[in-house]
């Protein structure tokens, strides 16, 4: 198949390698002309995925219109808050026969749209049944080294999810199918906010007991909001829910956990973000989740404390202690 990956960060580059391993005709697009030229010459993404060779058969370009012309699949791997602006550059193209598979994990600020909703909002010729999502516990640093990984593909039509499954499946990259696209999207996005909470706990000097509590109550909050928004609660017990939450809260590769940890140690949000090359999706998503909880009248104390730390300068240690000091209630209560 002819496939273009939009976004040459660590994940976009890694997925290009996975698709190449399956003998697809792969083009990798980056908005940065200089980055494209360096990667073409060096056959390596030294900025985002150092040490991993990029085969010569993978075309690298900064020409987005050419890269998206007459493709079977377009994979959108740009940060969630930039997805709309990138899509606007190809909105005039006839993509009615092209499957669009999003792999970014976030909720757009302002509109509060999931990524599939952004795709349909911008791409006027795109058909809903051709939209798919690929999500799950999958750090690029490990997948690029062919460490066994399992993810989930979701779509509005099961047929499309199965095409994505077959397209990406390798001996080290196993893809399951899920029909709950809303749940898969929300699980992948909101777990980043909970991962920041886990990092805040680490940075403030709390222990494994605290992190286990954060993760357990965190998945409960994700499930409660997801169900209110039409997702299937069982989805959040799967790869895009609990699976992704575990790896993001625990891993040394997790950008969101790292952001929380550094803030928990006393650094400011702006200082931490300014030194990072990659995007921590949980930071903008925390704002969207805060607004979604208000819109749907859902109590999300964990996510709310993260929001207060990031946007209202609340002390991270105090935020954790305030969670512990909430009124007594049953485990199944809010």
MIZA-533752 format. One record per atom (N, C-alpha, C, O): residue in one letter; x, y, z. Coordinates in steps of 0.001 Angstrom, whole numbers, padded with zeros to 6 digits, always signed. Each point is the difference from the previous one (the first is absolute). Layout:
N
AXYZ...
END
This chain:
334
X+000836-001198+000000X-000836+001198+000000X+000872+001251+000000X+001134-000016+000481X-001675+001087-001022X+000690+001285+000034X-000464+000756+001242X-001177+000336+000133X+002119-000073+000772X-000351+000583+001295X+000898+001190+000307X+001217-000063-000171X-001838+001151+000627X+000750+001169+000448X-000213+000192+001495X-001121-000088+000499X+002214+000350+000201X-000053+000314+001420X+000276+001489+000152X+001078+000473-000359X-002044+000262+000889X+000154+001432+000226X+000544+000230+001411X-000687-000256+000988X+001909+000734-000908X+000626+000257+001292X+001220-000866+000203X-000109-001221+000110X+001281+001852-000059X+001256-000742+000123X+000594+000133+001391X+001210+000160+000162X-002083-000228+000846X+000497-000115+001366X+000413-001436+000246X+000156-000769-000949X+000025+000394+002204X+000451-001356+000296X-001039-001039-000402X+000359-001052-000528X-001651+001330+000771X-001034-000979-000285X-000273-000108-001494X-000127-001106-000525X+000036+002228-000160X-000198-000035-001447X+001130-000724-000707X-000239-000795-000909X+001469+001066+001324X+001158-000673-000595X-000054-001495+000273X+000260-000809-000891X-000598+000441+002122X-000075-001416+000368X-001061-000733-000806X+000242-001105-000484X-001408+001706+000337X-001066-000655-000763X+000376-000133-001474X-000427-000942-000668X+001215+001869+000166X+000500-000142-001371X+000852-001254-000126X-000060-000708-001005X+000845+000446+002026X+000846-001202+000003X-000847-001267+000080X+000284-000985-000682X-001328+001012+001519X-000906-001153+000114X-000660-000283-001350X-000060-001149-000439X-000429+002193-000209X-000667-000161-001293X+000972-000473-001076X-000360-000798-000864X+001582+001290+000922X+001034-000450-000942X+000290-001483+000192X+000199-000730-000972X-000177+000286+002229X+000235-001418+000283X-001088-000884-000605X+000217-001187-000243X-001386+001776+000004X-001105-000739-000622X-000045+000199-001510X-000993-000317-000654X+002085+000848+000117X+000177+000146-001460X-000961+000991-000641X-000354-000141-001171X-000071+001148+001942X-000822+001059-000587X+000889+001081-000619X+001173+000133+000348X-001747+000619-001253X+000663+001154-000618X-000232+001194+000926X-001102+000548+000032X+002124-000141+000719X-000169+000957+001094X+000664+001344-000301X+001146+000065-000446X-001901+001001+000704X+000522+001363-000047X-000154+000620+001386X-001063-000093+000614X+002111+000716-000134X-000014+000662+001307X+000103+001503-000219X+000963+000493-000587X-001982+000232+001076X-000031+001450-000196X+000349+000734+001287X-000443-000375+001085X+001251+001436-001225X+000271+000925+001095X-000215+001417-000495X+000287+000311-001156X-000797+000559+002042X-000229+001394-000399X+001314+000760-000165X+000033+001055-000634X+001051-001589+001205X+001292+000670+000050X+000863-000446-001175X+000462-001141-000043X-000248+002046-000907X+000784-000333-001192X+001419-000421+000351X+000538-000938-000589X+000067+001631+001547X+001371-000343+000405X+000056-001382+000639X+000939-000762-000234X-001943+000443+001038X-000044-001331+000599X-000118-001070-001079X+000660-001036+000074X-001497+001286-001073X-000163-000952-001097X+001325-000229-000717X+000356-001136-000314X+000366+002213+000057X+001285-000116-000697X+001019-000758+000829X+000742-000828-000527X-000703+001109+001830X+000944-000710+000880X-000320-001492+000052X+000897-000840-000076X-002174+000523+000204X-000397-001401+000089X+000241-000736-001312X+000356-001178+000004X-000547+001867-001122X+000272-000613-001291X+001480-000352-000140X+000357-001049-000538X+000489+001944+001031X+001448-000196-000121X+000538-000989+001034X+000800-000879-000323X-001247+001035+001563X+000535-000816+001100X-000729-001323+000174X+000525-000915+000635X-001726+000800-001189X-000865-001183+000160X-000170-000339+001474X+000079-001158+000412X-000313+002197+000356X-000209-000135+001439X-000723+001249+000496X+000239+001096-000507X-001111-001251+001483X-000673+001134+000626X+000730+000288+001312X-000454-000389+001075X+001590+001077-001182X+000868+000199+001158X-000654+000840+001087X+000351-000123+001174X-001292+000967-001550X-000641+000873+000973X-001024-000742+000852X-000088+000238+001205X-000680-001129-001811X-001108-000636+000715X+000145-001510+000191X-000631-000570+000891X+001447-000081-001711X+000154-001455+000114X+001449-000386-000333X+000245-000716-000971X+000700+001186+001768X+001420-000239-000295X+000366-001478+000072X-000530-000759+000812X+001453+000381-001689X+000521-001359+000030X-000785-001008-000809X+000384-001167-000077X-001482+001601-000532X-000843-000920-000787X+000131+000350-001484X-000282+001128-000405X+000704-002087-000386X+000202+000231-001431X-001326+000024-000754X-000894-000801+000272X+000778+001724-001218X-001186+000117-000847X+000338-000544-001390X+000854+000568-000682X-001493-001640+000251X+000310-000602-001306X-000151+001000-001145X-000821+000915+000051X+001628-001116-001072X+000009+000931-001133X-001306-000010-000780X-000312+000961-000703X-000458-002049+000822X-001260-000087-000743X-001093+000880+000602X-001004+000258-000663X+001172+000209+001897X-000973+000923+000592X+000291+001397-000531X+001068+000558+000249X-002020-000003-000978X+000169+001351-000536X-000257+001023+001100X-000970-000128+000747X+001819+001131-000640X-000141+001049+001013X-000176+001328-000724X+000794+000342-000876X-001836+000409+001239X-000315+001210-000740X-000617+001062+000904X-000488-000306+001088X+000514+001553-001545X-000710+001081+000679X-001122+000545-000889X-000605+001024+000315X+000332-001712-001424X-001067+000385-000931X-001261-000771+000382X-000168-001151-000403X-000711+001771+001173X-001150-000718+000539X-001022-000352-001067X-000576-001087+000038X+000338+001976-000982X-001020-000277-001012X+000409-001169-000883X-000813-000876-000295X+002065+000865-000122X+000497-001084-000841X-000012-001321+000763X-000325-001047-000560X+000681+001105+001847X+000092-001228+000789X-001371-000631+000254X-000095-001203+000246X-000961+002008-000305X-001347-000507+000291X-000815-000302-001253X-001154-000415+000102X+001719+000609-001247X-000729-000190-001254X-000124-001485-000331X+001002-000712-000084X-002246+000248-000104X-000298-001375-000394X+000678-001025+000915X+000701-000898-000467X-000920+001046+001762X+000532-000968+000966X-001130-000909+000486X-001152+000424+000088X+001483-001644+000217X-000992-000930+000543X-000317+000331+001453X-001154-000058+000426X+002185+000403+000321X-000156+000342+001413X+000867+001209+000329X+001143+000094-000446X-001691+000820+001223X+000777+001101+000569X-000037-000168+001518X-001075-000069+000594X+002239+000002+000022X+000116-000120+001450X+000336+001369+000563X+001030+000573-000354X-001873-000039+001221X+000256+001318+000588X+000685-000187+001354X-000592-000510+000951X+001855+000936-000891X+000824-000186+001194X+000572+001324+000491X+001108+000053+000533X-001874+001009-000719X+000426+001314+000493X-000655+000235+001361X-001049-000579+000278X+001652+001425+000584X-000607+000262+001308X-001448+000462-000129X-000351+000707-000945X-000474-001105+001887X-001440+000203-000109X-000406+001457-000208X-000939+000281-000746X+001638+000646+001399X-000391+001407-000108X+000421+000624-001334X-000372+001135-000296X+001144-001870-000506X+000412+000487-001316X-000682-000770-001133X+000195+000314-001174X-000992-001316+001529X-000608-000831-001027X-000877+000827-000943X+000074-000166-001217X-000890+001041+001763X-000905+000800-000830X+000764+000827-001035X-000369+000009-001175X+001418+000678+001593X+000740+000866-000928X+000697-000809-001089X+000117+000466-001134X+000347-001667+001459X+000624-000853-001013X-001051-000499-000985X+000229+000008-001210X-001370-000439+001715X-001060-000508-000866X-000536+001076-000941X-000401-000303-001124X+000393+001543+001571X-000503+001089-000841X+000820+000147-001283X-000481+000533-001000X+001712-001010+001044X+000871+000098-001178X-000335-001038-001064X+000437+000115-001146X-001216-001135+001528X-000385-001021-000988X-001518-000137-000111X-000499-000932-000631X-000225+001855+001240X-001467-000096+000025X-000611+000083-001392X-001097-000511-000226X+001797+001151-000711X-000537+000149-001358X+000158-001260-000842X-000609-000112-001064X+001417-000837+001526X+000235-001217-000768X-001194-000947+000109X-000700-000014+001012X+000478-000761-002043X-001059-001012+000036X+000561-001253+000677X+000726-000786-000609X-001079+000628+001862X+000486-001137+000779X-001126-000995+000288X+000080-000786+000943X-001115+000830-001757X-001195-000819+000262X+000286-001496-000053X-000747-000790+000577X+001816+000390-001261X+000365-001417-000068X+001254-000311+000806X+000600-001063-000159X-000207+001992+001024X+001206-000166+000819X-000383-000240+001449X-000817+000734+000556X+001394-001743+000054X-000198-000238+001426X+000916+000950+000776X+001194+000084-000286X-001745+000617+001251X+000785+000878+000861X+000092-000663+001370X-001017-000219+000658X+002232-000099-000232X+000209-000661+001289X+000767+000949+000921X+001173+000294-000231X-001844+000173+001267X+000651+000914+000944X+000670-000778+001129X-000542-000982+000507X+001744+001449-000124X+000718-000632+001108X+000352+001001+001102X+000603-000374+001006X-000978+001646-001191X+000228+001003+001043X-001000-000196+001131X-001140-000406-000230X+001579+000699+001463X-000850-000234+001172X-000266+001320+000713X+000855+000510+000724X-002035+000030-000934X-000336+001266+000646X-001431+000399-000266X-000713-000653-000762X+000298+001741+001403X-001318+000607-000203X+000250+001469-000314X+000654+000699+000774X-001163-000235-001887X+000302+001342-000467X-000494+001063+000982X-001145-000044+000452X+002008+000985-000133X-000400+001117+000846X-001027+000860-000728X+000055+000145-001221X-000976+000413+001967X-001011+000871-000584X-001210-000763-000506X-001095+000128+000548X+001288-000918-001591X-001115-000745-000581X-000378-001215+000847X-001136-000470-000062X+002081-000038+000851X-000163-001219+000808X-000291-001219-000877X-000650-000948+000439X+001132+000983-001674X-000191-001116-000921X+001073-001070+000184X+001158+000300+000290X-001572-001557-000466X+000982-001069-000124X+000644+000120-001381X-000460+000773-000840X+001519-001535+000614X+000720+000131-001263X-000833-000473-001198X+000116+000569-001086X-000941-001584+001261X-000851-000424-001116X-001003+001093-000350X-000341+000182-001168X-000131+000543+002174X-000929+001099-000246X+000698+001147-000725X-000604+000656-000849X+001868-000413+001178X+000766+001034-000705X+000189-000397-001462X-000152+000825-000901X+000483-002085+000678X+000163-000487-001373X-001243+000259-000834X+000089+000510-001117X-001246-000861+001658X-001253+000154-000735X-000410+001462-000122X-000693+000380-000943X+001122+000436+001897X-000336+001426-000021X+000773+000749-001084X-000497+000970-000572X+001714-001429+000297X+000876+000726-000935X-000041-000590-001406X-000063+000741-000981X+000098-002060+000877X+000106-000635-001314X-001383-000154-000633X-000710-000972+000258X+000353+001916-001066X-001356+000077-000529X-000361-001174-000910X-001176-000333-000147X+002189-000297-000465X-000286-001105-000923X+000153-001365+000663X-000275-001031-000614X+000715+001031+001870X+000231-001274+000679X-001310-000623+000455X-000916+000699+000433X+000837-002015-000536X-001186-000723+000435X+000226-000558+001407X+001081-000494+000321X-002113+000583+000501X+000109-000435+001399X+000474-001440+000108X+000798-000335+000875X-001297-000522-001776X+000351-001420+000100X+001465-000277-000316X+000482-001107+000242X+000239+002101-000782X+001413-000191-000327X+000940+000532+001088X+001212+000062-000206X-001760+000316+001348X+000811+000521+001103X+000345-001144+000957X-000853-000821+000337X+002113+000782+000091X+000449-001023+000938X+000940+000611+001033X+000556+001079-000201X-000394-001794+001310X+000879+000404+001087X+000914-001172+000347X-000452-001144+000046X+001721+001416+000197X+000928-001015+000488X+000560+000505+001323X+000586+001081+000051X-000760-001856+001024X+000378+000469+001323X+000413-001180+000869X-000219-001158-000356X+000824+001474+001511X+000393-001051+000925X+001366+000259+000607X+000635+001006-000317X-000171-001898+001187X+001283+000184+000700X+001180-000253-000929X+000388-001150-000211X+000177+002199-000339X+000955-000174-001110X+001016+001131-000064X-000160+000926-000796X+001191-000985+001610X+001056+001005-000085X+000833-000224-001265X+000415-001122-000291X-000181+002190-000446X+000758-000083-001247X+001390-000582+000231X+000513-000755-000826X+000086+001111+001951X+001359-000455+000288X+000081-001523+000032X+001041-000567-000332X-002115-000097+000724X-000008-001457+000058X-000455-000627-001312X+000599-000965-000474X-001659+001516-000113X-000502-000556-001260X+001069+000082-001083X+000152-000929-000793X+000584+002027+000753X+001036+000173-001022X+001119-001023+000136X+000729-000258-000958X-000590-000329+002159X+000986-001059+000221X-000647-001380-000033X+000601-000997+000402X-001844+000961-000892X-000744-001240-000212X-000243-000779+001286X+000010-001231+000012X-000228+001975+001074X-000413-000616+001249X-001489-000306-000088X-000778+000880-000368X+000353-002109+000694X-001409-000384-000166X-000977+000992+000627X+000141+000387+001160X-001124+000012-001947X-000958+001043+000375X-001387-000384-000500X-000148-000593-001069X-000863+000940+001860X-001382-000236-000417X-000784+001310+000033X+000073+000750+000973X-000817-000481-002033X-000815+001210-000096X-001393-000383-000495X-000289-001175-000225X-000565+002178+000058X-001360-000261-000450X-000377+000980-001115X+000311+001189+000063X-000990-001721-001083X-000529+000816-001090X-001508+000107+000169X-000681-000995+000251X+000168+002210-000391X-001444+000220+000111X-000461+000846-001181X+000751+000820-000527X-001987-001035+000127X-000560+000754-001127X-001514-000008+000109X-000578-000771+000767X-000056+001636-001544X-001461+000022-000036X-000545-001230-000717X-001134-000417+000236X+001958-000162-001119X-000366-001226-000704X+001049-001067+000326X+001198+000238-000148X-001649-001408+000589X+000922-001074+000368X+000913-000371-001163X+001164-000341+000210X-001686+000404-001437X+000798-000327-001177X+001256+000871-000077X+001077-000494-000334X-001210+001778+000641X+001138+000912-000065X+000989-000300+001124X+001212+000042-000211X-001722-000341+001393X+000884-000355+001112X+000817-001242-000341X+001174-000096+000357X-001797-000848-001046X+000724-001219-000368X+001063+000277-001072X+001054-000637-000013X-001334+001579-000872X+001015+000389-000989X+001217+000599+000711X+001142-000317-000331X-001402+001187+001313X+001103+000580+000771X+000745-001096+000753X+001230+000017+000062X-001955-000960+000506X+000615-001126+000698X+000963-000742-000921X+001151-000243+000362X-001616-000108-001530X+000824-000753-000947X+001170+000835-000516X+001081-000530-000256X-001299+001818+000108X+001032+000882-000540X+001186+000140+000949X+001150+000038-000438X-001432+000039+001733X+001057+000258+000980X+000555-001259+000669X+001103+000038+000547X-001826-001128-000579X+000380-001186+000769X+001338-000586-000451X+000196-000279-001183X+000723+000097+002135X+001269-000670-000260X+000239-001026+001107X-000842-000182+000880X+001973-000475-000930X+000336-000987+001018X+000232+000641+001366X-000104-000674+001024X+000418+001972-000999X+000266+000695+001262X-001045+001071+000320X+000016+000574+001089X-000911-000307-002016X-000995+001064+000164X-001380-000596-000250X-000468-000062-001136X-000176-000375+002220X-001286-000690-000117X-001147+001001+000132X-000005+000834+000905X-000959-000926-001808X-001116+000944-000030X-001312-000743+000235X-000318-000957-000706X-000439+001407+001703X-001345-000508+000243X-001012+000976-000592X+000338+001143-000308X-001569-001596+000151X-001070+000842-000547X-001014+000311+001096X-000357-000871+000793X-000099+002108-000755X-001031+000428+000941X-000980+000898-000758X+000417+000859-000776X-001708-001057+000999X-001014+000784-000716X-000359+001300+000717X-000756+000815-000529X+001301-000620+001737X-000340+001177+000802X+001031+001114-000234X+000906+000193+000810X-001052+000528-001913X+000983+001016-000348X+000019+001138+001025X+001061+000556+000282X-002213-000210+000271X-000051+001066+001008X+000792-000411+001252X+000774+000793+000535X-000969-002013-000080X+000706-000458+001179X+001500-000098-000211X+000780+000377+000874X-000373-000885-002038X+001427-000122-000304X+000656+001378-000034X+001110+000173+000503X-001787+000796-001087X+000552+001358-000057X+000113+000632+001383X+001036+000566+000351X-002098-000666+000423X-000007+000638+001313X+000989-000666+000949X+000664+000686+000778X-000558-002009-000830X+000966-000685+000846X+001417+000435-000296X+000777+000266+000917X-000432-000190-002206X+001348+000407-000394X+000323+001429+000348X+001153+000330+000279X-002169+000532-000294X+000228+001420+000276X+000066+000301+001495X+000931+000660+000462X-001916-001141+000293X-000115+000410+001407X+001042-000677+000872X+000369+000539+001044X+000117-001708-001446X+001026-000656+000817X+001251+000874+000121X+000744-000126+000972X-000504+000999-001936X+001159+000898+000090X-000139+000979+001164X+000995+000381+000617X-002221+000022-000322X-000237+000898+001139X+000284-000732+001307X+000609+000561+000910X-001049-001813-000818X+000246-000801+001200X+001490-000288+000142X+000509-000068+001119X+000194-000101-002229X+001444-000223+000045X+000728+001211+000582X+001001-000156+000699X-001495+001348-000981X+000584+001193+000618X-000196-000056+001508X+000900+000357+000761X-002084-000807-000325X-000260-000152+001436X+000977-000994+000626X+000496+000226+001104X-000220-001324-001807X+000953-000989+000501X+001395+000611+000113X+000726-000262+000958X-000363+001074-001941X+001293+000669+000045X+000087+001018+001121X+001033+000126+000656X-002127+000606-000437X-000035+000964+001106X+000256-000714+001324X+000728+000502+000856X-001329-001669-000701X+000183-000792+001213X+001450-000439+000151X+000569+000071+001089X+000024-000526-002192X+001413-000400+000034X+000890+001165+000398X+000858-000121+000874X-001080+001260-001536X+000838+001166+000263X-000144+000539+001405X+000952+000535+000568X-002153-000676+000001X-000251+000490+001359X+000533-000947+001067X-000033+000312+001190X+000528-001477-001625X+000631-000911+000939X-000908-001066+000577X+000363-000655+000978X-001545+000465-001565X-000882-001057+000475X+000435-001338-000600X+000938-000044-000797X-001609-001041+001173X+000474-001322-000383X-000890-000776-000933X-000905+000546-000630X+001185-001854+000553X-000743-000888-000897X-001465-000110+000404X-000878-000095-000858X+000612+000107+002159X-001384-000069+000462X-000816+001147-000579X-001126-000183-000462X+001728+001374+000499X-000681+001197-000495X-000259-000109-001499X-001087+000317-000481X+002108-000772-000251X-000156-000097-001452X-001057-001042-000369X-000775+000202-000935X+000746-001317+001672X-001022-001016-000269X-001399+000572+000208X-000918-000292-000766X+000764+001103+001801X-001297+000629+000265X-000371+000965-001122X-001149+000035-000442X+002120+000745-000014X-000232+000965-001078X-000439-000722-001267X-000947+000426-000662X+001625-001509+000322X-000330-000730-001218X-001387-000644+000091X-000774+000035-000957X+000469-000624+002120X-001276-000681+000158X-001162+000977-000020X-000990-000215-000699X+001115+001296+001474X-001066+001000-000002X-000034+000755-001331X-001052+000474-000430X+002199-000373-000205X+000068+000679-001290X-000798-000715-001068X-000733+000636-000757X+000865-001959+000683X-000760-000737-001017X-001487+000069+000306X-000830-000060-000908X+000494+000186+002181X-001407+000149+000371X-000542+001327-000527X-001121+000056-000506X+001908+001007+000622X-000433+001305-000515X-000140-000019-001517X-000960+000537-000555X+001932-001164-000109X-000044-000098-001459X-001262-000737-000438X-000684+000422-000932X+000386-001521+001609X-001162-000812-000347X-001296+000771+000214X-000922-000082-000812X+000859+000827+001906X-001228+000735+000310X-000287+001069-001057X-001135+000133-000457X+002165+000628+000072X-000199+001018-001028X-000268-000655-001348X-000865+000448-000753X+001608-001510+000449X-000184-000686-001276X-001409-000534-000176X-000597+000141-001067X+000061-000759+002125X-001364-000536-000070X-001015+001108-000223X-000971-000178-000736X+001198+001327+001373X-000889+001135-000162X+000022+000512-001437X-000991+000532-000501X+002150-000704-000159X+000156+000489-001369X-000305-001073-001042X+000248+000198-001189X-000783-001326+001633X-000452-001005-000950X+000934-001159-000244X-000265-000822-000878X+001356+000726+001628X+000932-001110-000162X-000470-001217+000786X-000844+000110+000889X+001398-001274-001227X-000301-001233+000714X+000962-000148+001178X+001212-000018-000213X-001704-000088+001439X+000893-000089+001168X+001051-001097-000104X+001115+000179+000490X-001441-001318-001118X+000952-001106-000087X+001239+000382-000797X+001064-000586+000201X-001182+001557-001102X+001144+000425-000805X+001148+000474+000880X+001166-000208-000334X-001490+000844+001454X+001035+000587+000851X+000738-001037+000847X+000971+000325+000682X-001438-001576-000731X+000740-001088+000629X+000989-000632-000974X+000737-000916+000365X-000722+001407-001604X+000829-000584-001050X+001281+000764-000269X+000470+000778+000829X+000084-001019-002013X+001308+000544-000360X+000024+001522-000040X+000966+000620+000445X-002027-000013-000978X-000004+001459-000130X-000408+000692+001294X+000058+001226+000096X-000472-002010+000903X-000368+000556+001298X+001042-000329+001041X+001005+000699+000127X-001242-001772+000626X+000918-000389+001060X+001396-000310-000527X+000994+000353+000634X-000912-001020-001802X+001311-000330-000560X+000842+001227-000246X+001158+000062+000414X-001739+000922-001090X+000731+001228-000308X+000269+000808+001266X+001044+000640+000120X-001981-000670+000817X+000190+000723+001261X+001189-000553+000773X+000812+000766+000520X-000703-002083-000439X+001106-000613+000737X+001345+000422-000569X+000876+000458+000733X-000716-000613-002040X+001308+000293-000588X+000333+001495+000096X+001160+000367+000192X-002168+000487-000326X+000253+001440+000024X+000303+000503+001409X+000762+000952+000172X-001349-001581+000821X+000259+000404+001386X+001313-000561+000537X+000567+000547+000945X-000080-001634-001541X+001149-000702+000566X+001300+000184-000779X+001079-000093+000586X-001155+000347-001872X+001177-000108-000864X+000951+001191+000075X-000418+001144+000180X+001695-001441-000322X+001027+001043-000087X-000125+000777-001310X+000525+001108-000115X-001212-001678-000864X-000174+000678-001283X-001186+000960-000009X-000158+000775-000943X-000671-000817+001973X-001238+000779+000005X+000272+001488+000178X+000518+000429+001031X-000869+000346-002038X+000209+001448+000067X-000949+000635+001013X+000366+000952+000690X-001578-001479-000605X-000976+000576+000926X+000374-000260+001450X-000106+000893+000840X+000540-002107-000544X+000453-000304+001359X+001200+000866+000360X+000109+000483+001127X+000799-000289-002097X+001188+000827+000221X-000384+001440+000328X+000552+000600+000922X-001494-000050-001677X-000446+001372+000266X-000520+000112+001428X+000365+000923+000729X-001215-001860-000334X-000528+000018+001355X+001091-000121+001041X-000025+000700+001013X+000987-001584-001250X+001078-000212+000967X+000825+001266+000202X+000317+000371+001130X+000026+000285-002228X+000814+001216+000101X-000756+001116+000720X+000585+000730+000801X-001868-000598-001080X-000807+001012+000692X-000118-000376+001476X+000040+000868+000871X-000184-002162-000594X-000079-000466+001376X+001255+000294+000795X-000042+000125+001224X+001160-000014-001927X+001275+000326+000657X+000147+001490+000265X+000928+000429+000685X-001857+000361-001237X+000033+001432+000275X+000236+000886-001201X+000025+001223+000142X+000150-001799-001325X+000223+000816-001184X-001318+000544-000538X-001062-000559+000272X+001127+001638-001028X-001219+000574-000570X-000388-000750-001279X+000840-000622-000650X-002113+000692+000308X-000494-000655-001201X+000718+000542-001233X+000425-000773-000859X-000291+002083+000767X+000620+000614-001181X+001450-000419-000157X+000456-000227-001121X+000280+000118+002226X+001401-000409-000077X+000129-001435-000500X+000861-000301-000827X-001706-000567+001322X+000064-001406-000401X-000335-000155-001480X+000701-000700-000730X-001770+001351+000293X-000440-000142-001385X+000972+000643-000977X+000165-000484-001120X+000477+001565+001530X+000897+000726-000904X+001227-000804-000386X+000584+000240-001057X-000183-001182+001886X+001203-000778-000287X-000295-001318-000718X+000918-000733-000367X-002206+000439+000170X-000366-001272-000621X-000096+000130-001514X-000570+000964-000511X+001129-001936-000204X-000115-000041-001453X-001344-000579-000430X-000586+000432-000992X+000109-001411+001748X-001251-000665-000337X-001158+000596+000792X+000199+000688+001001X-001407-000965-001470X-001204+000563+000606X-000533-000928+001086X-000109-001209-000203X-000222+001785+001357X-000694-000737+001057X-001486+000283-000171X-000490+001041+000438X-000226-001961-001071X-001389+000226-000371X-000904+000252+001210X-001030+000662-000126X+001404-001178+001286X-000849+000141+001170X-000179+001420+000481X-000982+000306+000677X+001927+000579-001017X-000084+001386+000482X-001189+000726-000631X-000849+000502+000736X+000752-000425-002064X-001206+000636-000564X-001266-000822+000231X-001086+000559+000154X+001224-001885-000130X-001187-000842+000198X-000603+000210+001384X-001213-000125+000169X+002045+000441+000822X-000513+000265+001353X-001016+001140-000018X-000991-000030+000731X+001240+001022-001560X-000933+001126-000112X-001311-000462-000636X-001081+000372+000457X+001179-001182-001511X-001204-000505-000663X-000809-000899+000926X-001228+000083+000030X+001916-000949+000732X-000702-000906+000915X-000703+000786+001101X-001120-000333+000385X+001772+001365+000116X-000611+000880+001008X-001321+000566-000518X-000996+000032+000722X+000998+000415-001982X-001201+000586-000581X-001056-001063-000322X-001198+000254+000127X+001642-001438-000543X-000948-001080-000270X-000689-000463+001282X-001199-000278+000000X+001961+000198+001095X-000590-000403+001282X-001071+000993+000439X-001046-000387+000521X+001318+001664-000739X-000991+001022+000337X-001216-000104-000915X-001139+000092+000458X+001383-000279-001730X-001089-000076-000991X-000933-001165+000297X-001219+000123-000127X+001793-001253+000523X-000809-001204+000218X-000334-000222+001477X-000586-001020+000362X+000962+001977+000488X-000313-000064+001433X+000545-001282+000637X-000694-000700+000737X+001965+000421-001051X+000675-001193+000512X+001101+000425+000980X+000798+000890-000294X-000772-001536+001454X+001075+000257+000952X+001232-000787-000418X-000057-001221-000138X+001187+001926-000066X+001264-000647-000340X+001098+000607+000872X+000814+000780-000495X-000778-001122+001776X+000920+000647+000934X+001473-000135-000380X+000771+000939+000198X-000368-002084-000738X+001394-000190-000392X+000376+000958-001136X+001000+000714+000076X-001812-000715-001113X+000260+000869-001138X-000108+001470+000399X+000724+000844-000528X-001620-000542+001453X-000179+001378+000443X+001223+000509+000745X+000390+001156-000167X+000220-002007+000987X+001206+000415+000715X+001161+000227-000961X+000800+000915+000194X-000707-001749-001234X+001030+000213-001025X-000216+001344-000684X+000950+000752-000214X-002192-000453-000126X-000328+001283-000631X+000426+001166+000895X+000572+000979-000481X-000849-001087+001775X+000336+001086+000923X+001511+000185+000118X+000483+001127+000116X+000257-002226-000144X+001457+000094+000063X+000551+000655-001271X+000872+000866+000071X-001387-001287-001233X+000524+000487-001274X-000422+001430-000310X+000781+000778-000549X-002028-000427+000904X-000549+001269-000470X-000337+000991+001113X-000304+001160-000279X+000353-001603+001533X-000290+000914+001104X+001128+000020+001030X-000161+000535+001097X+001302-001121-001458X+001213+000019+000831X-000185-000601+001394X+000621+000447+000964X-001473-001453-000868X-000174-000662+001287X+001221-000845+000333X+000616-000585-000891X-000268+000521+002156X+001129-000802+000438X-000290-001485-000225X-001030-000487+000466X+001918-000264-001176X-000275-001396-000328X-000169-000896+001224X-000851-000890+000014X+001661+001129+001006X-000116-000819+001203X-001351+000239+000680X-000646-000932+000480X+000237+002204-000452X-001286+000322+000609X-001150-000600-000809X-001006-000434+000563X+001164+000415-001885X-001035-000590-000857X-000193-001475+000332X-001130-000480+000086X+002238-000237+000101X-000095-001422+000346X-000622-000191+001373X-000847-000873+000188X+001264+001686+000765X-000551-000102+001351X-001486+000342+000028X-000760-000593+000765X+000348+001541-001590X-001415+000361-000060X-000839-001161-000538X-001133-000207+000434X+001698-000548-001381X-000703-001179-000497X-000187-001021+001123X-001057-000620+000117X+002088+000453+000703X-000067-000966+001098X-000970+000454+001089X-000541-000821+000740X+000327+002132-000647X-000813+000534+001077X-001445+000263-000363X-000727+000645+000755X+000304-001143-001913X-001399+000193-000396X-000940-000741+000948X+000410-000914+000716X-001658+001318-000725X-000988-000635+000867X-000050-001513-000244X+000208-000472-001118X-000488-000274+002191X-000118-001438-000125X-001176-000390-000877X-001032+000671-000014X+001203-001771-000720X-001051-000480-000896X+000317-001430-000407X+001099-000482+000275X-002036-000213-000926X+000229-001330-000482X+000898+000015-001232X+000100+001020-000682X+000548-002136+000395X+000934-000047-001125X-000689+000296-001322X+000615+000580-000895X-001871-000963+000753X-000703+000223-001248X-000600+001383-000141X-000601+000322-001025X+000765+000513+002074X-000562+001357-000053X+000955+000949-000705X+001143-000356-000288X-001613+001553+000015X+000821+001010-000662X+001091+000486+000926X+000798+000857-000381
END
